Amino acid sequence: MSSTFAPQTPPVSAPAPRKLMTKPRPSDQIYRGVVTAFSFSALIILALIGAFLLIKGFATFKNQGLNFFTTAGWSVQTNDAGKEVAHFGLSAMLLGTVLIALVALFIAVPLSVLTALFLTFYAPERIRNFLISVVDLMAAFPSILYGLWGFFILGPMAEYWAKLINKYLSWIPFFSVPQPSFTRSPFIAGIVLAVMIVPIITSVSREVFSQTPLDRVQAAYALGASKWGMIKAVVLPFGSSGIVGGAMLGLGRAFGETVAVFSVLNIVFRPNWHILFTQGGNVASMIIGQWGEAGKTEISALLAAGLVLFMLTLLVNFAADFVVNRAVKSGR
Amino acid sequence: MTTVQPIRPWAPSKQDRTITAASVIGSAVLTTVIIAITPLKGKLAYFFLFFLLWFFVDSVLIARRSGSKGIRDGLAAKVTLFGAIIVLLAVASILWATVSRGVKGLHLSLFSHTMKVTSFTDPVANGGMLHSLIGTLYLILIAIIISVPMGILTAIYLTEIKGRAAGLIRFLVQAMSGVPSVVAGLFIYAAIILNTPLRNSAFLGGLALTILMVPTVTRTAEEVLNLVPHDLREAGLAMGATQWKTVALVVLPAARSGLITATVLGVARIAGETAPLLFTVGVFDAINPNPFKGGSGTIPMYIWLGLLAGTPESVQRAWTAILILLAVVLILFTLARTLGNKKIKAN
């Protein structure tokens, strides 16, 4: 390599000034084009999911009409004339999905808020990061692990809890049962889902709690508030919409959870709102349960059910995103 | 010689510590006594009774000094601890169940044999899950090849170009992360298997997993790219580099370890997904070297089949496989944490 300090021949004439312009060069235009095109992949994928499920499930929507949402049942029979008679109704599954998700929220939201408060304000400095990692790790557990755990470990325990609840609280309609059979109930599925969504709600709440404006926290302390007084007066009002948003994100996850619920729930096509009783429904789990022996007509119906599930979760996620963003942006 | 000792007025005093110790020990003793003399029994009773008594005993001890405000403060501290302990108990229970049940079925042939000549109900020492490991590896590789460029380019749009649609894209990526895994599988089935001659294969499974992986990669990559100091970009542009050269030669190398973290987190997200594989990959008992044709064994499906077969041997296989899967997820997770904690340096 030649030295940079070597004398160079002086330029013959002064260099012409470069033309200044704000228009990006061709290479940058290509770069911008490619990146922008790729960034729309999320939009394209979401649109394609909706479109293909609608196209392939359209026959079911057309044949079943509103009955698809309002009746319960799932059967394809060949009648005497050799024609297929199909009846598909999702009402029991939709009711079950909502019921299980509500049980899960009812358990998970208080636990998550308490855990988030503990992690943000009470946990000793030394173990805080470790505990946060543990909760984050929980979110990374595969759902089939929750299924196995729910079926073998939690199931028997929760059955016992269900009997206790039924014994002392059966005067509340929700906790009564038509027959004393408590296995594989929506209650157990709800607990499994609760454990699955706790990390989601906890991390969203924790994020919002930790953004509480410091001046307000210090103002509360300066006015003589105890730690709990400060939390009640400053942190909870500030973080409330974060908690709501986190709960809705958890709800979206709870609607779409498949394998874990399938492992612990007895799926029956009959609407049942006795949460302790061994009958439940869940759209996502029903789809994989019926898939194995599904014929052509039934596959169309299952794809239609998939579309219903997709729309439901999309709606909940949109709403959650809206609420969380407002919570994070509002600042003060 | 005297030195000035730093005082720490917020630290618990000797009296505080005595009160805490006395209330914990006192309520533990009381719990044992009450459980011994009343018909209450079981772990559940122990757990709840202890906390109830602890609230009570501690309140009485605090009340003398701090009044009702102190009682409420102490109560809040204990209730949050109570909630956190329940969550930790659940995690501990899951980990303990997996490890204690899984290790019984661990043996070397798991990593060298397939289920070609073995059925799930045979004794556990027969057969293995080599085919599943290879299948899952294929799935992960395919998902990485498609979703990492997609995710990182989307993140570049959000952080470097900051186009007009950035808000919309961020919103859609968030929505995409909520797509249920079963819907991702159904979509690939409806779009590809019903419309083209392609049938069940690892490739289609990888496509389904891509849908689930892209949002994770995008969001983590966006966070990481946002951490790259602006000085670096300005320096690149000031040196006369074009925009894309600044991104390719300055920003991306600076964020390299963070981008690897994004990939690893994405892989951890999809490694254990089961539902999409039911529709797209199917099952196979032996090694299938061709990812584009024919079903393939995968770890989640191996667990699934073991669970469905329902005999003690097959369930044992499922627990062992989930232990291996969990170990993989744990390693990926730790890797992501370690890489993520590295400071972003200007090369």
Interface residues (C-beta under 8 A of the other chain):
Chain A: P24 R25 S27 D28 I30 Y31 R32 V34 V35 T36 F38 S39 F40 S41 A42 L43 I45 L46 L48 I49 F52 L53 I55 K56 G57 P110 L111 S112 V113 L114 T115 L117 F118 L119 F121 Y122 A123 L131 S133 V134 V135 D136 L137 M138 A140 F141 P142 S143 I144 L145 Y146 G147 L148 W149 F151 F152 I153 L154 W161 V195 V198 T202 S226 K227 W228 G229 I231 L249 G252 R253 F255 G256 E257 T258 V259 S263 A284 I287 I288 W291 L302 L303 G306 L309 F310 T313 L314 V316 N317 F318 A320 D321
Chain B: L44 K69 G70 R72 D73 L75 A76 A77 V79 T80 L81 F82 G83 A84 I86 V87 L88 A90 V91 S93 I94 A97 T98 R101 P149 M150 L153 T154 I156 Y157 L158 E160 I161 G163 A165 L168 I169 F171 L172 V173 Q174 A175 M176 S177 G178 V179 P180 S181 V182 V183 A184 L186 F187 Y189 A190 A191 L194 I211 V214 P215 T218 T242 Q243 W244 K245 V247 L265 A268 R269 A271 G272 E273 T274 A275 L278 F279 P300 I303 W304 L307 V315 A318 W319 I322 L325 L326 V329 L330 F333 R337
